[in-house]
């Protein structure tokens, strides 16, 4: 993961240097006198500022193109997975098939549905204001998302793939549409649930590194955590979402395979979390295709932003020099 972050940082620096060189070499001369340029140090400073700023949209465009390519590759691997073929030990794989529980059934805390995996999140938007730096009296309106409650549970379960059974032994990030509820619909059920839950803290699990590490080390297929105070303010507009996977659902999981464990385990070296989608094979393939198209469109939009930024620099940026 660190290597990947360093690679993206290196790519950003490279893009910034290329843009800087381009801006420097094409710095416009005075429009009213014979070709005349300001001194090199001034041009270099202006080009560096424009280059390192303009590299951001270019980097975003490349990252979106890369992610779109990954989605298309995942689609191809999903098609191959549905036809069989043993997964490689220690490698990232794609595992498709109906998932069935091996352990006791679970009850989703918000919808009350019987399942083998659930993840819920209750959040709200908090608005406020802060003063501008420098002691100015003008205030800036701010918004942030507050996670009031979050939880996850998995009972020991196995995906029946075309190449054989594969156990699911790690936390997963659901990548399918969540069910939405209102506090009036689920308030009593949630209150009853948290009365039996071991609440470990507030916020998201990402804010609790030690808890997250302990969950990632758990490889027996039975995983659960619950975060929150247990109390939800009825006067707040909550966003209440729940993902549920039931016995027999068709799923695809993108994650690392361990032959020794006989299943999908946490991969500390991966940028991506272990991800789970559910649906028919055709629906999953279509979803990955649409994801790829969306990322390509997003890349095109960021390319347009970079092009407009370059045009603004060359058209208006240096104009104050000749005033």
N, C-alpha and C positions, 0 to 999 in steps of 0.2 A: 504493500500500500504506500509506504514511504517512497519507494522507487517510482511509483506511478505519479505521485504528487510532484516529485522532483523533475520528472519528465515533462509534465505540463508546465512547470515553472520555467524549465529550460526552453520549451517551445515559445512561451510568452516572451522571454528575453530575446530569442532569435527573431521573432516577428517584429518586436519593438526596434531592434537594431536595423532590420531591413527597411522598415518604414522610415526610421531616422535618416538612413542613407539616401532614400528616395527623396524625402523632403529637403534634405540639405543640397543634393545635386540639382534639384529642380526649383530651388528658391527663385521666385520671380524678380527680375530686375526692375528698376524704376520705370513706371509707365510714361514718364514725361521727359526723360533725358536719355541720351545714348546709354546702352546697356550698362547698368551700374548696380553693384551689389553691396550690401553692408559688409562689415568685416566678418571674417570667418567665425570668430568666437560668438558673435551675436546670432549668426545663422545656425551655428551648432546648437546653441541653447534653445532656440525656437524649434529646431527640428527634433531635438531630444524630447521636448515637452509634447509636441504633436505626435511623435512616433510612439512613445510609451502610452499615451492616451488612446491613440488610434489602434494600438495592438489589442486592446480589450475586446472590441466587437469582432475583430478578426479571430481571436482565440475562441470566443463563444461560438462563432460560425464553425470552426474546425471541430470543436468538441461536439457540436450537434451532429455534424456529418459523421463523426466517429461513432457516436451513439446510434445513429440511424443505421450505420453499417453493422454494428453489433446486433441490432434487432433483426436485420435480415439474416445474419449468420445464425442467430438463435432460431429463426423460423426454419432454416434449412436443417439445423440439427434436430429440431422438434420432429420434422418429417422423417428423418432417419431413425430417430428414437422410437417412433410409432411402428417402425418396421422391424425392430430388433437390433441386436448388436450389444455386446457386453460393454459396460462403462469402464473407462480406464482408471486404475487405482491412483488416487492422489490428484486427479485432474478435475477441472470444472466440467460438469456434465449436464445434460438435459434429460429429465426423467418424466415420462408421460404415462398415465394410466389411471384407473380407479384407485382411490385411496381407501383403505379399510383399517379400522381400529383394531389393535391387539390388546389394548388395556381397557379400563372402565370408561364408560361413556361420560361425556361432559355436558353440562347445561350452560348455554350462553347466558351471561348475567343480565343482559338487557332484553333480548327477545324471548328468553326462556326456551329456546329450541335445543333439542338434543343434538350433539355434535361431537367431533373428535378434535377440533381446533377452533379457537375463537381469539379475536383481538378486538378490544373496545377502546374508545377514546372519547372523553368529554372535555370540551374546550370552550372558551369564549374570547371575544375580542375586548381588550381593555384600551380605552382612549385616555389621553392625558395631554399635558403641554409642558414644555420646558423653555427656559429663556435662551435666547441666542447667546453664543459665547461673546465675550468682550463687554459684558455688563449692559447690553442693550435691553431696553424694556420690552421689545417685541417678543412674543412667545411663538413657539413652533408646536403645532399639533402633532402628536405622536400616537401610533397604534401598535399594539403587540398582542400576540396570541398567548393566552394563558391556558396551560393544560391542567384541568381540574382533576382528572382521573384518567388512568391508562392501565390496561392489563392485557395479559396474554396467557393462554393455556394450551397445552398440547398433550394428548394422551398417546402412549406408544402406538404407532401406526405404521402401515406398510403400503407403499405404492406398488401395484401389480403391473409392472412394465412388460413390454413385449419380450424383453430378455430375461425376465425373472423378477422376483420380489426385491424391493429396495426399501429399507427402513428410513423413516424421517426422524433424525436424531438431533435437530438443532432448531433454534429460533428461525422463523421465516418472516419476511415482509410480504403481506398480502398485496397483490397487484390486480385486484378486481374491485368492482364497484361495491362500496360499503352500503349496508342498510342504514337508513337514517331514521331517527326516532325523536320524539318530543319528550320533555321532562314529565309531562302529564301521563304519557304512555308507559314510561319505564321507571318512574320515580320510586314507587313502592318496591318493585322487583330489585332495583339497584340497592336500595336501603337494606333489604333483607340479605342481599348478596354480600355487601361489605361488612355486615355484622359477623360473617364467618371468615372473612378474608384477612390475611396477614399483610396489612398495609405497611410498606417499607419506606415511603417518602412521598414527595410531591413532584409534579412535573413529569417530563418524559424520561424513559429509561436511559436515554443518551446522556442525561445529566447525572447519572449514577454509575460511574465507571466500574466501581468494585462489584456492584450488583450485576452489571452487564457481563463482566468477565466471568463471574461465577455461573451465570446462565449459559454462557458459551462453552464452559468446560463440562456442563452436564450432558452426558451422552447416553443416558438410559431411555431417552424418548419421552420422558414425563417432565414437562417444563411448565412452570407457572410463576407469574409475578403480578402484583397489584400495587399500584401507586395512587395516592390521593389522600384527602382528608376524610373521605366517607360522607361528607356533607356537601350538598349542592344548593346554591342559593336560588330559590324559585323566582326571584326578581331579576335574574340575569338571563340573557338570551343565549342559551347553551347550544353548541353544535355537538350532537350526540351521534356517534357512528359505531357500527359494529360489523366486523367481518366474521363470517361463519363458514366452516367447511364441515360437511356432514359425511357420514359413512356412505361410501359408494360414489361420491362425487368424482368426476374426472378432473384431474389436476395435472399441471406441469410444474416441476420444480427445477430451478436453475441453481445448482450448488456443487460442492466438492464431494466426490465419492471416495469412501474409504472401504477397501476390500476387507480389512481386518474387522471393522465394525459392521460391515454388510449394509451400509447405508450412507445417507447424506449427512455430513458433519460440518461444523463451522470451519471456515477457511480464513485464518487471520491475515493472510497475504493478499486477499482479494479486496478491490475497491468496492465491489458491489456486495450487499448483503445477500444471504440466501433468499431467493424470491419465489413466490408461489402465485400462480394464476389458476383459475378453474373454468371449465367449459368443455365443449366438444372439441375434437381435433381441428375441425374446420374453423370454428369460432376463434380458437387460440391462434391459428395461423393468420386469420384475417386481422385479429387484433395486433399482432406483431407487425404485419405489413402496414397497417394504418399508423402505428407508432413510428415506423421508419419514415413514412411519408411526412408525418408531422414534424419530425426532426429536420428533414431536408428543407421543408418550408421555413422552419425557424432559422436554419443556417442561411437561407437566401435573404431573410429579413435582416440578419446581422451583417451580411455582406453589403446590403444596401446602406445600412447605418455607417459602415466603415467607408464606403464610397462617398457618401454625402459628407462625412467628416473631412475626408481628403479634399473634396471640392471646396468646402467652406474655408479650409486652411489656405489653399492656393488663391482663392478668390478674395477673401476678406481678411485673413489672418495677418499678412504682412502690410496691409494697406496703411496702417498708422505710421509706418516707417517713412512713407513718402509725403505725409501731410506737412 
